Amino acid sequence: MSEYGNGNDASSRQLSAAARAIAGLASLPEVWAWAAQQYGDAPAVQDLKRTLQVRLTFRELWEQAQRFGAGLTALGVHPSDRVALFAESSGRWVVADAGIQAAGAADAVRGVDSISTDELSFILDASGACALVAQDARTLQRLLPHLPDSCNFAVELWGDAPAAPSKPSLRVLTFDQLLAEGERALSAWQPHPSTPGDLASLMFTSGTSGHPKGVATTHSNLLSQLLGLDSFPVERGDLAVTYLPPWHSYGRIFDYYLLSRGACLYYSRLRDLKADLAEQQPHVFVSVPLLLENLHDKAMRQLSKLAEQEAQLLEAAMHHIRAQRMLTGTSLDHSVDPPSPDQLAAAGKTAAQLAHVHEQAKDMFSRLRRQLGFSRSRWVISGGGTLADFVDDFFEAIGVPLVSGYGLTETSPVLSARRLDLNIRGTIGPPLPDTDIRIVSLDDKTKELPDGQQGLILARGPQVMHGYWNDDKANDEAFPYDLQSGWFDTGGHEKSTSLAQGRSHPPPPCPPPVRQKDTIVLSNGENIEPACIEATLCTSSHIAFAVLVGQNRRGLGALLVPSPEAVEQFGQGDPQSPELRKLLQEEGGTLTRKLNPRKGEVFKKYATEVAALEQELR
């Protein structure tokens, strides 16, 4: 079976009260207006790591967003305009985001840390932004020389004094000044009545493969996620520690989801995260595999200081859960290839013998959960990369409900996710409601594949973007049938598999873990396009071939095949290798100042060599 769909559309399944209310709304601003009415003075945002702390209730969040939107309108922003929002995660980011959309505009979002000025300048131009909302004066100063003529004013989210504009006609305001503008205009202003099909945001893909592409995300795309994630239980008043960048679709959509259910976002930073988790004990936590690996390592270091018996208890607990998975069919291996009667009997014996382990280790596991910050967790979700088996085993053994999912920026982002009631390890979970996943031939995308054959993963659903912004060529490549069909080429390929049905309740089919066709996804969620880096390495006469590695790892590595002729010549010559020194020192136009490859320039300059290398590596 090569097409996966759970047959469980939004109209036929049991939705939470919040989801039922949101299902009748047309845009994200309507969600925040409803949340303000529904949750009122309950805390929505706590950003306490700054000199100027931000504490907002749901009512205050929507009030500030309306003032922000009214201020934008007063300064000339019209419905369907784009406003660039270049800033890192903060309590004011969510206000700016909601305010831009309340004005009927769409935000073109990107972070500013470790992002080149060239990339931000490109996004400003490509989006046609009429205004810029920047992190602070320093960020704005970086961008002032690059502001396009379409940009009429700029706002600093943080800081008391606006930066000096580079041209007299450009007005620069602080966050408070914009809110004051909005306050004066508010009596004659109403949030724009956006429709589901209106553009909500341009989220730009990584620029590691050339210029970033703008993913045109509509209100309906994002609203569908607020319904599709409804199986993740959240109660009003729950606390969520958030640290993922909101300009990345994964962190952003879960922030939206948690707020829509009445949870409070507690903003943390990477350097404070472990301490914040231990102090705040969040009810839910959204993360990437690398951070969960770090927490696992922290726990292992703590266990190494304890008696050997406690470490043995943890190992026994992990043997117990693996046996239980075989008995219940809750791992991919046992679903695709059901165990024999002898294996089941052995697993049953192991499970029975070790059933007492969790009771014996109850206090130890409780202590570990508290130290890590998960003493009251309803669930923890991992996304942005593949979750390592040992991390999965560890968190299940100590009693932390851990799930994972799969998606892309182009799919808003979640396509599928393991659920608490269908948590099959080694998979990316069943597709979200109303979502279909199809595995087709690499050579003929109209041909669906039978079980066991390797193919390309296509996806269709309400979360799939409406196309790349002003990029017909990219759209033709991304939608193999046509844009209207909705079938999106994820760029991943895997074996077609029809999973065995559960023994008690038949679960919907779960696609196996996805491996990206070309993209390398590090365990921190960062996407790397290897071709340009491989091509750059091969510009050295000493390297015949280069293959980048690092899928699901913490960092990149490269397998290098040296050129025999160059090695022989090098061995006979000057060990200082002036040729190599000259090669490294010359500016060729293919690297940025931070030595990041300019893929477009590399492909232009070495088009023939890159094509030949790619052909040979395949």
N, C-alpha and C positions, 0 to 999 in steps of 0.2 A: 504494500500500500504506500503510495508516494505522495499523497496529499493529506495533511493533518489539519483537522478542525474539530473543535470540541462539541460542535452542535449545540452549544449553550449560549444562545444570543441574549442580549441585554433585556429583551422583552420577556423571555421565558424563565429566567432564573430569579431567585429571591434576592432582591436588593435591599441594602440597608436604608433606613429612613433618609439619611443624607444623600445617598445615591438617587433615590426616587425623586428628591427635590431637585437635585442638580440635573437630572435627565430632562427636566422641563425648561432649562435655562439655555440662552443662546450664546453667551459669551463669558469670558473669565471675569470681567467687571461685575456681571450679574451674580457670579458666584461669591465675590467678595462683599457685595451688598447684602446678599442673603446670609452670609456667614456673620456679618456685623449684626444683623437682626437676630439670628439664631443663637449666637454665642455671646453677644453683647460685651460685658466687661470681663469676660474670661481672658487670661493672658494669651496673646498670640505670638509675640516676638520678644525675646530677651537677648540683647546684644550687649554684654556687660564687660567685655575685655578692652573697651576703649575708654579714653579719658572722658568723652561725652557718651555716657551710657544711653542705650535705647531700650525702653520698655513700652510696649504698645499692647493694648487690648484689641480685640477684634473690631470694636467700634472705632477706636482711635486709628487703627490701621486704615480702615476704609475712609475715615474723615481726612486723614493726611493724603491718601491717594487721590481723593477728589480735589483737594486743594492743589496738589501737584498737577493733576490733569487740567484744572481750570487755569492754572498759571501758564501751562504750555499753550492752551488755546488762546489766552490773552496775548501771548507773544507771537502768535501767527501759525501755530501748528494746526493743520486741518486733518479731518478723517482721511485715512489711507496714506498719510505721510509716513515716513520712517524717521525715527529718532535713534541715534547711536547711543547705546548704553555700555560704556567701557568702564567696568569697575569689578572689584572682587566682592565676595560674599559679605553682607552686612544687613542690619535691620533696615537701613535706608534703601538698599537695593530693591527689596520687595515692594517698598512704597513707590519707588520710581517706576518699576516694572508695571505695577497696577495702575499708576497714574498715567503713564504713556498710553496704555490700552484704554483707559477710561476716556481719554481724549479722542479715541477712535484711530489712533496711530498704531504702528507696529514698531517694536524695538529691535534694532540690530545689535546683538549682544556679543561681547567678548571680554575676557579678563585683561588685566594690564601687567601682572607679574610674569616675567619671563616671556612676554609677547613682544615681538619686534615692532618698532614704530612703522616699518614698511608694511607689515601685515595689517596693523590698525588703520593706516592710511588707505590701504587697498579696500578695506571694508567700508570706510567712510565713502569712498568714491563709488564702489559697487552698489551700495545700498541706496545711494542718492539721498543721504540723510539731510534733513532740513535743520537739525539741531544736534548738539552733542551733550550728553550727560556723562561727565568724567569722574573718576575716583576722587581726585583732589587737584590742587593747583599744580603740583609737580607733573601729574599726568597730562593736564591741559597744556602746560608749557611745552611738553614733548610734541604735542599734536598741533599746536597753533600754526606752525609754518605749513602744515599739510592739510589744513581745513579746506574743503572744496567750496566753490562759490555758492553752492546750494545751502551751506550751513550758515544760518542766520544768527544763532546765539548759542551760548554754552552755559552749562550748569555744573558746579562742583558739588558732589555729594558731601564731601567732608572738607572742613576748613572755614575760617571766619572771614578771610579777605580774598576776593576774587582776583585771579591772575590778570595782568595787564593784557588787553587784547592786542593782536598783531595788526589789526586794521581798525580804523575808527568806527566803521559801521557794525562791527561785531560787539554785541553786548554779552558780558559775562556776569553771571549771578551765582551766589551761594545757594545752598539748599534752602536755608531759611528765607532768603530773599524771594525765591520762586514761590514758596508757600505763601508769603505775604502777598505776592501778585495774585495768586489764586484766591486768597481770602477776599480780596477786593472785588474779584470778578464772580465769586461763587453764587451770589444771589440771582444772577441772570444766566447761570450755566447749568447744564444737565449733562451727565455722562452720555457719550455718544451711543446710540442703540446699535451696536455692531451685530452683524448676522453671523451664524456659524461658519459660513464660507469666507468671511473676511480674514485677511492676513493678521495674525497676532504677533508673530515674531520671525525674524530672520536669524537662525542659528547657524553659524559658520563652521564648516568642517575644518579639521586640522590642515594647516598649510604645508605639511611636510611633503606633500606630493605636488607641489606647485602652489598656485594661488588657491586660497580656501574657496569653497563653494557655499553659497547662501542657501540654506534649506528653508523653503517657504512653508512655515507652519501656521495653520489656521486655528481659529478658536475651536472648531469641531475636532481637529486633531487632538488638541490638549484636553478638551472636555471628555473625549472618549476614554482617555487614560484615567480620569477621575472616576469613571464608571467601571472600567476594566480591571482596576486594582482593588475593587470593592471586597475581594475575598481576604484582604489583609486587615484584620480587625484593629480598629483604633477607636478609643472612647474619648469623649469630650474631657478635656483636662489632662490628657496624656502629655508626657514630656518627651521631646525628641531632640537629641543633640545632633546638630547639623554642621558639617564641615566641608561638604563637597561644593565645588563652584557652581553657582546658579546659572552661569552662562553655558554650562554643560547640561545637555538635556536630561541626563539621569538624575543629577542632584536637584535640578529645577522641578521636574515633574513630581518627585516625591515630596518636596517642600509644598508644592501646590496641594497634593493629595492630603498630606497631614493637616495643613491649615483648613482644608475643606471639611475635615472631620472633627475640627475643634481642638486639635493638638497645639501645643505651644512649641515654637522653634527656639531652641537655645543655641546661639551661635558660638562655635568654637574655632580654634585654629590648630593646625597640625602640631605645633610645638606644645600646645596646652591640652591636646585631645585626650590623652590617657588619663591625665589628672581630672579633666572635666567629666569623663565617663564615670570614674570612680566616685566623684563627688555628687554628680547629678542622678546617677542610676536611672537612665532613661527607660521609658516603656518600649520604645521602638528605636531602631538604629539602622541607618542606611549607609553602606560602606562599599569599599572596593576590596578585592582579595588581598592586596599587599598589607593593608592596615590590619586585617584579620589575622594574617600570618604573623605580623608583629605582636599582636596580642597573644597569639598562641605561644610565640617565643618567650614573651614575658612570663606567661604562666609556667612554662617549662623551666625557666630559670628559678622561679620561686619553688617549684617542686623539687628541684635538685638540691635545695638547702634543707629539705625535710627528710624524714626517715625513709629508708628504702621501701618500706611497706606501703607508704602512700603512693609512691610512683608505681608500684606493682598493682595497686588498686585501680589506678587510671588505665593501665594497660589491660587489665582484666575487663574493665568496663567497655573498652573499645572492642575487645573480642566478643563481648556479649552483644553489642549493638550490631556487629557484622553478622553474627549468627541470626539475630532477630530479623535483619533485612532479608536474609535468604528465605526465612520462613514466611515472611509477609510479602515478598516480591517487591520490596521498596528500594531496589538499586537496579541500575540499567543492566548490569551483567546477568542478573537473575531473571529479568523481565524478557530480555532478548533470547537468552539461552537458559530455559528453566532447568533448575537442578534436578539430578536424578533422585529416585527414592532413597538411595543410600546417603547421598549428600544431605537430603532433607532430614534424615534420621540423625546424622552426625550433628547437624546444626541444631536440631531439637535438643539433643543431649547436652551440647555446649551451652545453649541458652538456659537450660534447666540448672546445670551445674553452677552457672555464674549469675543466676537470678538474684542471689543475695548481695551481689557486689554493690549495687546502687544503695542499698540500705546501709551497708557497712561504711560506704564512702559518702553518705549523705552530708555530714558536717563538712568534710573536705571540699566537696563540690559546691556547697553553699558558700563557703569561704572564697573559693576561686571565683565564682560568679560575682560576688560583691567586690572583690579586688579588681576584676576586669571592668566592672560597671554594669553588669547584666543581672542583678539580683531580682529585678521585677520585669524583665523583658517579655513582652508579648511575642515579638519576633525581631530577628536581625536579618537583613537581606544583603546579599553581595551581588554586585553587578559591575560592568565595565571590563570584565576579564574572566577567565576560567578559575573556578574555585578549586584549590588543591584538595585531594582526597583526605590528606591527613588533617587539614583544617576542619573539613566537614565532620570527620570522625570525632575529633576532639570536642567540638562544641556540642555535638549530640550527646557525647558521653557525659559531659558535665551538666547537661540539662538546659542548654540554651537553644531555643527553637531557631534554627538557621535555614534559610532558603536562598535560592539564587535565581537569576533570570537572564534573559538575553534580549538585546535590541540594538538599535542604531540611532544616531541623531535623526536620520531620515524617517524613523518610525516613532518619533515623539516621546520616549524611545522604546518602550517595552513592547516586544512581540509575544514573548512567552515567559512564564515564571513558575517555578515550583511553589506549590501552596502548602500550607500547614496540613491540609487534609489529603494532599497528593504530593508527597515530598519524596520523589524517586531520585535517589542520589545518582550522580553521573549523567543526569539529563539537565536540560534547560527548562523543563516543565512543559505543561500543556500550553497551547496558544491561548491568548486572552480571548474573552468572548468576542464573537463576530470576526475573528482573525483566522485566516487560512495560511498554511505554509505548504508549499509544493516543492518537490525535488525533481528537477528536469535534467535532461541530457546537456552536457557542456557544449556539444556541437549543434544540437537542435533544441532550442528552449521551448518549443511547442510539444516536445515529446516527454511525457512523464515516465519516470523510471520504476521498474518493479523493485521489490525488496532486495537489498544486498548490493545494489549498484551505486557507485559514486556519482554524485551529480551536484548541480547548482541549486542553491536554496532561493526560492522566490517567496515573497510574502505579500498578502493583500489584507487590508483591514481599514477601519476608520482612522487609525493612527498614522497611516502612511501619508507622507508629505504630499503636497499638491505640485511638487516639482522643484527643481533648482531655480533660483532667482536669475532670470534673464540669461539662461544657459540652455539653449535648445539641444546642443550637441550632447551635453551631459545628461539631459532628460532622455534623449534617444537611447543612450547606453544604459541608463538606470531602469527604464521601463521597456523590457524587450518586446512586448506586444505593441502597446502604445500607452500614452499617458492616461487615457480614459479607462483603460482596462483595470488600472489600479495594481497590477502585479509588478512588484518592485524587486529588482535584482539586488540581493543583500551583499553580493560579493563573496559569500561563503559557500563552501561545498562540503558535502558529507554523504555518507551512505543512507540510502532510503531504508527505513526500518518500520515495520509494524510491530509495536511492542505487545508482548503477551498481556492478556487481560488479568486483572487482579483476581485473587481467589474468592474474595467476598463481594466486593463492589467493583465492577469493571471501570477502570479509569479511562479517560480519553487518551488517545495516543500522545506520547511525548516525544518530540524530536530528540535525537541524540545531540551531544555537545557539538557546537558549531566551530569549525576551524576556518578562519578567514583565508580566502584564496591567495591574496598577496599581502594584505595588511598584517603586521605583527602587533599584537595587543599585549602590552606589558601588564604585569600584575597590579600596577597602580591605575590601570584603565587607560593609559596613554596609547594612542594609535600611531604606529610608525609605518610609513611606506618605504619598503626596503630598496626599491629600484634605484632611486636617486643616490642613496648612500653607497650602494654597491657600485654604481657607475662611477662615483667620485673616487672610491678606493681603486678602481681599475684604471684610473688615469695615470697611476704610477706604473712605470715600465717594469717594476719589480713584481707586479701582481698580475697573474694571468686571469684568475677568476676570483670573485668574492661572493659569498652567500651570507647574508645577515641572519642571525638567530636570536631568539629571546622570547618566543611565544610563551606567555603566561609566566615569564620570569621577571625578576626585579630590574634587570638592565639588559642592554644589548651586547651581543658578541658577534664576531665575524669569523667565518671559516675562509681562510685565504689560501689560494693555490699560487705559489710563487712561479715566476717565469724562469725556466731553467737557464735560458740564455743570459738573462739579466743577473741571475744569482752567480753564474760562472764568471761573468765579466766583473761583477762587484767584488768577488773574492780575489781577483787579480789586481784590483785597482786600489785607490786611496781609501782607507777605511773611513775617512771623514765624509766621503761621498758628496762632493760639491754639487753634483747633478741633483741628488735627492734634496740637498739643502735649498738649492735654487728652486726646485719644484715646489717645495713647501712655502717658500717666501714670496713667490710671484702671485700677483692678483690676477685671477683669470676671469672674474665676473660671475663665477658659479657658486660663490659662497657669500653669505652675509657677513657683516662685521663680527658677529658672534659665531662665525664658522658653521652656520646652519646652511645646508645645501639649498640653492635655488633650483628646484627641479626643472622648471621651465627652461632656464638657461642651460642646464646640464643636457637636457634632451635636445635642445637646439644645436649645441656645440658638438655633442657626441651622439647624434641621432643614429648614425650607422652602427657605431660600436655598441650602443645600448640595445638596439634591436637585435644585433647578432648575439649579444650576451644573454638577453632574455630568452631568445630562441634556444640557445644551447642549454641553459639552465632548466628549461622545461623538458 
